[in-house]
Amino acid sequence: MAKQSKAHADAYRRFDKQALYPPADAVELVKTLAHAKFDESVDAVFNLGIDARKADQLVRGTVSLPHGTGKTLTVLVFAESDNAVAAEEAGADIVGGKELAEELQAGRAIDFDLAIAAPDMMPHVGKLGPILGPRGLMPNPKSGTVTPDVGKAVTEFKGGRVEYRNDRYGNVHLPIGRVSFTAEQLAENFAVAADEIIRSKPASAKGRFIQKVAVSSTVGVGVRVDPSAVEDMVKALH
């Protein structure tokens, strides 16, 4: 068993790790308990009442956080002609067409966080599935990363739009900001993210949808959130 760090041990002594906190209190705790020397990311994890083995119960989509994530994304766009120009004007970091796809297929190493593709590029980009798929970087219409309006997509993702999808255990991980954000900004981002997750509930999923929720910073401790309080927070948005 890995030895618990002194900082983690101290953090756990400062709150009840078994308690279920309202979202606003949870993000405030995460800010207070963060101890790294860098600006840690703050992330939320939703454990959902789905059967991740069934295709009709997969949860996937995107959500635009009102205060962004605090992270600068490196965006690669597969596009040509007018779409390539639109992507560059929107601030895409890497733009290319068929040749770029072929270079990646041949083994060229390019570091990027998100890939967007115009629909007419998919015959070439589709061949990159074995390369981009395992890294979670394959463009997909369901996540808004295959779109005829690549310029708008670049702007939105650069501005705080994030992609989410469940893992094989039914968990959805989402960044909701940085420790340097105010507690109010983190709470607002969390509420919008939770609202989107609840909206994405598959019709075939039965019973309570949000089973468990936790928030944590990059190297900080996890703080449990009351699922009922999350549902109340979302209702208050409407």
Summary of the structure (lengths in Angstrom):
residues: 238
radius of gyration: 19.3
end to end distance: 45.5
largest distance: 58.4
contacts: 739
relative contact order: 0.26
helix: 40%
strand: 21%
